Amino acid sequence: MEKWLKPLAVLATLVMFIVMIAGSLVTKTDSGLGCGNDWPLCNGKWVPEYTLASIIEYMHRLITGVAGIVVIVFSVLCWRHYRGNQEVRNLALFGLFFIVLESILGASAVIWPQSSSVLALHFGFSLLAFTGVFLLTGFVLQRDKMESMVQDTASTGFRNWMWAVAAYTYGVVYLGAYVRHTGSSMACSDWPLCQGQLIPQLSGQTGIHFAHRLGALLLVFLLLGTMIYAMRHFKEKRRDLYGASILAFVLVILQVFSGGFVVLFQLHLYATLLHSMIITILFGVISYMCLQSHKSPQAGKLRR
């Protein structure tokens, strides 16, 4: 069973990642109503009309459905194979719950008009669904290496710090989605300045956009501090947290520059999708650090 679980884990994470990108493509191309107000049909048909908006929206629905099946199979097999493992059970339930919730919210957004604040939740719930699958995949792929990676226990302070950083990152992600759904992406038409100013007039769409920039800047410093702490305390005995902290800092720098590209290239499709890709991986890495910070050498030995 374990021989098959590893490739299935990679497949489940990959399809969930594609779901995230497909959702961003729907938002970027304004194809959310490409199938009208029908769900699960598309403009009253099972096979959509050959218009760009309807095809993008229908493919997003199809990919989400396939991903749901793959994740259900993966979660059930993990639950059975690692019977009695609380971490596996919780991650499986977490991922499945948010996949269902994200699907319901997506369907409701098609059938009934939603506010920008509610639409922004759709990306947030999709991100949580991806994260659940990503963390379960990490468990499957790293189970045999856990004892060598976890040779010391992280402090309670570091655990609390990581959960605070994860919650803050989720807030920044939500604000970014809110920027897109309120049409505020170009409220600051230049970068790194905003309308030629270091601090613009903080009202309307400009205020929303600038708040997201400030949130991202603070996240850079939070992850810089996390990386410095990990380099000082985890280099020898917690390679999992040490490596993840460096990766998280690199990703947040790339995320900031990709946000700049979105503005400088005036919402170019590739720049926008790259921005979504990086934040998806970044949040997964931060969540991985939250989970790993609770593990101890004794727990690592038991899992073997």
N, C-alpha and C positions, 0 to 999 in steps of 0.2 A: 504493500500500500504506500509506504513512504517514498518508494521510487517514483510512483506516479504523482504523488502530492507535490513534489518540487516543481515539475514543469507546469502542473495545473495552477500552482500558486503564482508563478510568473505570468501565466495566461490571464488569470483573474485580475491581477494588478494592471496588466497591459490594457485589457478591455475597459476597466474602470477609468484608466487614464484617458483612453480614447473618448469615453463618455464625457469627461470633463472638457476636452478640447472641442468635441462636437457641440456641447452646450454653449461654449464661448463663441463658436462659429454662428450658431443660431442668433445669439444676441448681437454679434457684430454685424451680421447681414440683415438684421431686423426681420428674421424669418419665423418669429414665434407664432404668428398667425398665418403662416403659409398654408396651413390646412384649414383655415377658417376657425370657427368655434366648435369643430367636431373633434371628438376623441372617443374611442381609438381610431375611428375612420378619419379620412383626410378629404375634406370637402364632400362628405357623404359617400366616399368610395374607399375600397380597400387598396386600390392601386391609384396613386395620386396623379394629378395632371402634370405634364412636363413643363412646369415653371420652376425657376431656380429656387424660389422661396419654399414652395411645397416639397420639392425634392430634399432640400436641406433639413426641413422640419421632420419630414417622414423618415429620413435616414437617421436622424437623431433618436426618434422613437424606436426604430428598429434596433439600433446599436444598444440603446438602453435595455430593451427587452432581452437581447442576447446576453448582455452583461449580467442581467439579473439571474438568468438561468445558470450561467457559469459560476457566479458567486454563490448561489444556493448550493450547487453541487460541491463546490470547494469547501464551503463552510460545514456542510453535513459530513463530508468525508473526514475533515479535520476533527470535528466533534467526536466522531466514532473512533478514529484512530488514536487520538489523545484523550480517551475517555477518562473523565475525572479531573482533567487539567482545567483549573478555573480560568486561567489566562486565555486559553483557547476558546472556552465557552463564552466568556465575556466579549472577546473580540469578534467572534462569529455573530453573536446577537447584536452587537453594536453596528457592524457593517450591514447586516440584513435590515435592521430597524431603519437606518437612514436611507437605504436604497428604496424601501417601501415609501417612506415619508417624502423623499425627493420625487418619486414617481407620482404620488398623489398631488403634491404641490404643482408639479409640471402640468398634470392633467387639468387641475383647477384653474391654472393660469390661462389655459386655452379656452375653457368653457366659460369662465367668468372673468371679467376684467379685474386686474390686480393693481395695487399701487406700486410705486417704485420700491418702497421699503420692503414690501412682501416679495416682489420679484427678485430682489437682491438676496433674499433668504434661499432661493432656489440654488444658487451657486454655492452658498454656505453649506446647505445640507448635502449637496453632491460632494463637496470637499470632505465632509465628515464620513460619508459612505466610502469614498476612496481611501481615506485614512484607515478605516477599520480593516479593509482588505489588505492594504499596504502593511499594516502592523502584523496581521496574521501571516502574511507572506514572509515577513522578517522572522517570525518565530520558526516557521517551517525550514527556512533556508539556513538559519543560524543556530539551530538547536544543538547540533554536534559541536559547535565552536563556543557555546556559551560559557563553559567552565574556564577556557583559556582567556576569554574576554573579560569575564566578571571575576576579578581577584580581590576586589575591595568593595566596601559599601559606601555609596554616596551619602553625604550628610543630609539631614532633614531640611536644612536651609536651602541646599541646592535643589532638592526635590520641589520644595515650595516655589523656588525661583523659576524652575522650568515650567511648572503649571501656570504660573503668572504670565510668563513669556508666551506660552501657547495660547492662553486666553486673549492676551493683547494682540497676538498675531491674527487670531480669528477676527477680532474687531477691525483690524486694518484691512483684512480681506473683504469683510462685509462692506466696509466703507468704499473700497475699490469697486465692488459690484454696484453699490449705490451710485457711484460716480457715473458708471456706464448707463444705468437704467434711468438716470435723470438727465442724460444727455450733456453731462458736465465734463466730458473727457477733453474737450478743447477750450474749456473756460480759461485755462492758462495756455496761451497759444505759443509760448516759448519755454525753453528749459535750459538751465536750471532755474532761471528767473521766472516770474509769473507776470506777464504783461509788462516786461521790462523793469519790474520792481522786485526787491528782495521780499518785501511784505506788501501784497496788494490790498485793495479794499476787500474786506472779508464779509461779503454779502452775496446772496444768491448762489448761482452755480460756481462762481469764482471761489467763494468761501468753502463750498463742498470739495472742490478739486484741491485747494490749497491745504485743507485739513488732512486729506489723504496723503499729500506729500509730506507734511510734518509727521504724520503717523509712521510713514515708511522710514523717515530719517531717524526717528527715535528707535525704531526696530533695529536699525543698523547698529546703534550704540549698545542696545541690549544684547545683541548677539555677539558684538565685539567683546563685551564684558564676559559673556558666557565662554567664549573661546579662550580668552586669557586665563580665566579660572581653570578651565579644563586642561590647558597646557601646563599649568602649575601643579595640579593635583591628580590628574588622571592619565598622564602620559604612559606610565609604566603598568599600572594595574587595572585600568579601565579603558581599554583600547576602543570599546564601543562608544563611550561618551566622548573620548578624545577625538576620534575620527569624525563623529557626527557633528561636533561643535565646529570643526574647521569647515566641513561641508556646508553647514548651515550659514556660516558667515560668508563663504564664497557665493552661495546662492542668493543671499539677501543683497549683496553688491550687484550681482547680475540682474536681480529683480529691479533695483533702483534704475540701473541704466536702461533696462528694457522698457520701463515706464517712460524714461526720457525719449526713447526711440518712438514710442507710440505718439508722443506729441510732435517730435521733430519730423516724423514721416507722415503726420496728419492722419492718424488712425489707419495706417496701412494694415491690411489683413494679417500679414505675417508677423508684424511687430505686435499686434494685439494678441494673437494666438501664442506667441513666445512669452508674453507677459503672463498669460494664464498658465502656461506650462510650468514656468519656473516657480510661481507661487504655490502651485499644487504640490510639487516635489518638496519645496521648502517646508510647507506645513506638515507634510508627512515626516520629514526628518526631525522637526521639532517635537512632534508627537512621539516619535520613536525615542527621543531622549527623555521625555516624560516617563514613558513606560520603563525604559532601562534604568532610570534613576532609582526605581523601587527594588531592583534586584540585588541580591547579595550572593556571596560565594556559595553559601549553603544551598540557596535556591537553585543556583546553576548546577550543582552536583546532583540535586534531586531530579532535575529535569533530564539528566542523562540516564 
